[in-house]
Amino acid sequence: MSRPHVLLSAAVSLDGCLDNTGPERLLLSGPEDFDRVDALRAESDAVLVGAGTLRADRPRLLVNSEPRRARRVAEGRPAYPLKVTVSGSGDLDPADPFWTTGGDRLVYTTDAGAGPARARLGAAAEVVALGPAVDWAALLDDLGGRGVLRLMVEGGARVHTRLLRLGLADELRLAVAPLVVGEADAPRLFGPGDYPGGPRSRMRVLGTEQVGDMIVTRYAPTVPGNTARATPADRHWLRIACDLATLCPPSRTAFSVGAVVVAADGTELARGYSREGGDPTVHAEEAALAKLAGDEPRLTGATVYSSLEPCGRRASRPKPCARLIVEAGAGRVVTAWREPDTFVPGADGIGVLAAAGIAVAEVPELAEAAMIPNNHLVNPGTHK
């Protein structure tokens, strides 16, 4: 089941504040940025905000533009995206405009909070209990099962912090207002804690633009996951591996594969592809690992991204790629496509890796991209 694309959206001051400490909300955005946010909501299947933000700001989270609502309806979607909030206690005010405006509404809570939430809200919202505590991964799984492809998260700081720390955010769009709050106790966008990759890890900048008098920058995470479940950053690196596979010299006796080796802090260490450098038998993972010194300390715990399952058996070299990965000290492999029986029946590279204690995450939604340079092999009628 695919989780939705999770977009964190926020506006901050030059010194990173979401608001000041005064009784009235400090409006950081101007008309142009409010319109930009309205367009993002219109593109989303669901919009989420934490219960603390509901109590403090009482947002309606509507698509305000009538043409945008009409466009959604013409596309067969409801006029408004699904409105979602998260409350561990279920302590929600039914008179809040969040519950009395817009379209469908959904509350995620705990087992203990489900009763109070249902009693307070009645038919105003569906209530889903996630267990003894709010399980954010389960929340995203549930939204994915409801057909939510794009989730826009508009706060607050605790929600943004939690999703980023858990490695569940695909993208951050940060609008910076040209003012300084200057108050020590003013709320900041992200709270303290352990973030993936630690303080040395850097995000990718996807783009930047000026909107009115604000600068909006899009970021994406780069730090690999550490389990058999793929993260947003994993999908980014695996797409690069799939793109590398298209660089392989054509062959009718071997697959075209791309590979990228990424350190635990999100630093790319090496990349390679099948038959790179004119070697007709070199494999992608082998080509990438060969570019690194054997004593490279960052290999320990690194993730190897391969568009095709690393080979568990091969005739052209003494060691298959799965064994090379184990000996390199990598801690994890992410792949898009299991190796077919085209050349080596039962080539269980994943089994070799798992037996060595290496976590393997599979991303089947990228399998089609991995197959593109191999169509002539898996679909014999296709010409390369």
C-alpha positions in Angstrom: 0.0 0.0 0.0 1.4 3.4 -1.0 1.6 6.2 1.5 0.7 9.7 0.3 3.3 12.3 -0.7 3.7 14.3 2.5 4.3 18.0 2.1 5.2 20.1 5.1 4.1 23.7 4.6 5.1 26.6 6.8 5.8 30.3 6.9 8.5 31.7 9.3 10.3 34.9 10.1 13.9 35.5 9.3 14.8 34.3 12.7 12.8 31.1 12.3 9.7 32.0 14.3 6.1 30.8 13.4 4.5 33.6 15.5 5.3 36.0 18.3 4.2 35.8 21.9 1.4 38.4 21.7 -2.3 37.6 22.1 -3.0 38.1 18.4 -1.7 35.9 15.6 1.2 37.4 13.8 0.4 37.2 10.1 3.7 36.4 8.3 2.3 35.8 4.8 1.0 38.5 2.4 -1.9 38.1 -0.1 0.3 36.5 -2.7 1.6 33.8 -0.3 -1.9 33.1 1.0 -3.0 32.5 -2.6 0.0 30.2 -3.1 -1.1 28.1 -0.1 -4.7 28.1 -1.4 -3.4 26.6 -4.7 -1.4 23.9 -2.8 -4.6 22.9 -0.8 -6.5 22.7 -4.1 -3.8 20.3 -5.4 -4.0 18.1 -2.3 -6.2 15.2 -1.5 -6.0 15.9 2.3 -4.9 18.7 4.5 -3.7 18.0 8.1 -3.2 20.2 11.1 -2.5 19.3 14.7 -5.1 19.7 17.5 -2.9 22.3 19.2 -3.0 24.5 16.1 -6.8 24.0 15.9 -7.1 25.4 19.5 -4.7 28.2 19.0 -5.5 29.5 15.5 -9.0 28.0 14.7 -8.1 27.5 11.0 -10.8 26.5 8.5 -8.4 25.0 6.0 -10.6 25.6 3.0 -9.9 26.1 -0.7 -11.0 29.7 -0.9 -10.8 30.1 -4.7 -14.1 29.3 -6.4 -12.4 28.5 -9.8 -10.0 26.0 -8.0 -13.0 24.3 -6.3 -14.8 24.1 -9.6 -11.7 22.6 -11.2 -11.6 19.9 -8.5 -15.2 19.0 -9.1 -14.7 18.9 -12.8 -11.9 16.4 -12.2 -14.2 14.2 -10.2 -12.9 15.2 -6.8 -14.8 16.8 -3.9 -14.7 20.6 -3.8 -12.6 20.6 -0.7 -9.7 18.2 0.3 -10.3 15.9 3.2 -9.6 17.8 6.5 -7.5 15.8 9.0 -6.5 16.5 12.6 -4.5 14.5 15.2 -5.4 14.6 18.9 -4.1 12.1 21.4 -6.7 13.1 24.0 -9.7 13.6 21.8 -10.3 17.0 23.5 -11.7 18.8 20.5 -14.2 21.7 20.3 -17.1 20.9 18.1 -17.8 24.6 17.6 -14.5 25.2 16.0 -14.9 26.3 12.3 -12.7 23.3 11.3 -15.8 21.1 12.0 -18.5 23.3 10.6 -17.0 24.3 7.2 -15.7 22.5 4.1 -16.1 18.9 3.2 -15.3 15.6 5.0 -13.3 15.6 8.2 -11.2 12.9 9.9 -9.7 12.6 13.4 -6.8 10.4 14.3 -6.4 9.7 18.0 -5.5 7.1 20.5 -7.6 4.3 22.0 -8.1 6.4 25.0 -9.0 9.5 23.0 -11.5 7.8 20.6 -14.4 7.9 23.0 -14.1 11.5 24.0 -13.6 12.5 20.3 -16.7 10.7 19.2 -18.8 12.0 22.0 -17.7 15.6 21.3 -17.9 15.6 17.5 -20.8 13.2 16.8 -21.4 13.0 13.0 -19.0 16.0 12.3 -16.1 13.7 11.7 -14.9 10.1 11.4 -12.7 9.1 14.3 -9.9 6.6 13.9 -8.0 5.1 16.9 -4.4 4.3 16.2 -3.6 2.3 19.3 -2.2 3.3 22.8 -0.3 6.2 21.1 -0.5 8.1 17.8 1.4 6.0 15.3 2.2 8.3 12.4 3.3 5.5 10.1 0.0 3.8 10.6 -1.8 7.1 10.0 -0.1 7.5 6.6 -0.9 3.9 5.8 -4.6 4.5 6.6 -4.7 7.7 4.4 -3.1 5.8 1.6 -5.7 3.1 1.9 -8.3 5.9 1.5 -6.9 6.9 -1.8 -5.0 10.0 -0.5 -2.1 10.6 -2.8 -1.0 14.0 -1.6 -1.1 15.1 2.0 -0.5 18.8 2.9 0.6 19.3 6.5 0.1 22.9 7.8 1.3 22.5 11.3 1.9 23.0 14.0 5.5 22.9 15.1 5.1 19.6 17.0 3.5 17.9 14.0 6.2 19.1 11.6 8.9 18.1 14.0 7.5 14.6 14.5 7.1 13.9 10.8 10.6 15.1 9.9 12.2 13.3 12.8 10.5 10.0 11.8 11.6 10.4 8.2 8.0 10.5 6.9 8.1 13.9 5.1 8.7 13.9 1.4 9.0 17.7 1.0 9.2 20.9 2.9 8.0 24.2 1.5 9.2 27.0 3.6 8.1 30.6 3.1 10.4 33.2 4.8 8.9 36.6 5.6 11.2 39.6 5.6 10.9 40.4 9.3 12.5 39.5 12.6 10.4 38.5 15.7 13.3 38.7 18.1 11.5 37.0 21.1 13.3 34.2 22.9 10.0 32.4 23.7 8.4 32.8 20.3 7.4 29.4 18.7 9.9 28.0 16.2 9.2 25.7 13.3 11.2 22.7 14.5 11.8 21.5 18.0 14.9 19.9 19.5 15.5 16.1 19.0 17.3 13.6 16.9 16.8 14.1 13.2 17.8 11.6 10.5 21.4 11.9 9.7 22.2 14.3 12.6 23.3 17.9 12.4 25.7 17.3 9.5 23.1 16.0 7.1 21.8 18.4 4.5 18.5 18.5 2.5 18.3 18.9 -1.2 17.0 22.2 -2.5 14.3 21.5 -5.1 13.7 25.1 -6.1 13.1 28.6 -4.9 10.9 31.5 -5.9 9.8 35.0 -4.7 6.2 35.2 -3.8 5.2 38.8 -3.0 7.9 39.9 -0.5 8.5 36.4 0.7 11.0 33.8 -0.5 9.7 30.2 -0.8 12.1 27.3 -0.9 11.3 23.7 -1.5 13.5 21.1 0.3 13.6 17.3 0.2 15.3 14.9 2.7 18.4 12.9 1.6 19.1 10.7 4.6 18.4 7.0 4.0 16.0 5.0 6.2 17.3 2.3 8.5 14.6 -0.4 8.2 13.0 -2.6 5.6 10.4 0.2 5.0 11.4 2.7 2.3 11.4 6.4 3.2 10.9 9.4 1.0 14.7 9.9 0.7 15.0 6.2 -0.3 12.7 6.8 -3.2 14.8 9.8 -4.3 18.0 7.8 -4.4 16.4 4.8 -6.0 15.0 7.0 -8.8 18.6 8.1 -9.5 19.6 4.4 -9.7 16.8 3.8 -12.2 18.0 6.7 -14.3 21.6 5.4 -14.2 20.3 2.1 -15.7 19.4 3.9 -18.9 23.1 4.7 -19.4 24.1 1.1 -19.7 25.4 -0.1 -23.1 22.7 -2.3 -24.7 23.0 -6.0 -24.1 20.8 -9.1 -24.9 22.6 -11.3 -22.4 22.6 -9.1 -19.3 20.3 -6.7 -17.5 20.8 -2.9 -17.4 21.1 -1.8 -13.8 22.0 1.4 -11.9 23.3 1.7 -8.4 24.1 4.4 -5.9 25.9 4.1 -2.5 24.8 6.6 0.1 26.2 7.1 3.6 24.1 7.1 6.7 24.1 11.0 6.8 22.8 11.2 3.2 26.1 11.9 1.5 26.4 10.1 -1.9 29.6 8.0 -1.9 29.6 6.5 -5.3 27.4 5.5 -8.3 27.7 3.0 -11.1 25.9 1.1 -13.9 26.1 -2.2 -15.7 28.9 -2.5 -18.3 30.3 0.9 -17.2 33.7 1.8 -18.7 33.5 -0.7 -21.5 33.6 -3.8 -19.2 31.0 -6.1 -20.7 30.6 -8.1 -17.4 30.8 -5.5 -14.6 27.5 -5.1 -12.6 26.2 -1.8 -11.3 26.8 -2.4 -7.6 30.2 -3.8 -8.3 31.1 -0.7 -10.4 29.9 1.7 -7.7 31.7 -0.2 -4.8 34.9 -0.4 -6.8 35.2 3.4 -6.8 35.5 3.4 -3.0 38.5 2.6 -0.9 38.2 -0.7 1.0 38.7 1.1 4.3 36.2 3.8 3.6 34.6 4.3 7.0 31.3 5.6 5.7 30.6 2.3 4.0 29.7 0.9 7.5 25.9 1.4 7.7 25.6 2.8 4.2 22.7 2.0 2.0 23.1 0.6 -1.5 20.4 1.5 -4.0 20.0 -0.8 -6.9 17.4 -0.7 -9.6 17.4 -4.5 -9.8 17.8 -6.9 -6.9 21.6 -7.5 -6.4 22.6 -10.8 -7.9 22.9 -13.8 -5.6 24.6 -16.0 -8.2 26.7 -15.2 -11.3 29.1 -16.9 -13.7 31.2 -13.9 -14.8 32.8 -13.1 -11.5 33.9 -15.0 -8.4 31.5 -13.2 -6.1 27.9 -12.0 -6.8 27.0 -8.5 -5.9 25.0 -9.5 -2.8 28.2 -10.9 -1.4 30.2 -7.8 -2.4 27.7 -5.7 -0.5 27.9 -7.8 2.6 31.7 -7.7 2.6 31.7 -3.9 2.0 29.9 -3.5 5.4 26.8 -1.8 4.0 23.9 -2.1 6.4 21.0 -1.8 4.0 19.8 -2.3 0.4 16.9 -0.6 -1.4 15.7 -2.1 -4.7 12.9 -1.6 -7.1 12.6 -4.9 -9.0 13.3 -8.5 -8.1 15.6 -10.3 -10.6 13.6 -12.4 -13.1 14.6 -16.0 -14.0 15.7 -14.8 -17.5 19.4 -15.6 -17.0 19.8 -17.2 -13.6 16.8 -19.2 -12.2 16.2 -18.6 -8.6 18.8 -15.9 -8.1 17.8 -14.9 -4.6 20.1 -12.0 -3.9 17.7 -10.7 -1.3 18.0 -14.0 0.6 21.8 -13.7 0.6 21.5 -10.2 2.0 18.9 -11.1 4.6 20.9 -14.1 5.8 23.8 -11.7 6.5 21.6 -9.4 8.6 21.3 -6.7 5.9 17.9 -4.9 5.8 16.3 -4.9 2.3 13.6 -2.4 1.4 11.6 -3.0 -1.8 9.9 -0.1 -3.7 7.6 -1.8 -6.2 6.2 1.5 -7.5 9.6 2.1 -9.2 9.8 -1.3 -10.7 8.4 0.0 -14.0 11.2 2.6 -14.2 13.8 -0.1 -13.5 12.3 -2.3 -16.3 12.4 0.4 -19.0 16.0 -0.2 -20.2 15.3 -3.9 -20.0 12.1 -4.1 -22.0 13.8 -6.0 -24.8 14.6 -8.8 -22.2 11.4 -9.0 -20.3 9.2 -8.3 -23.3 11.0 -10.1 -26.2 8.9 -8.3 -28.8 10.3 -5.0 -27.8 13.4 -3.8 -29.8 16.3 -2.1 -28.1 
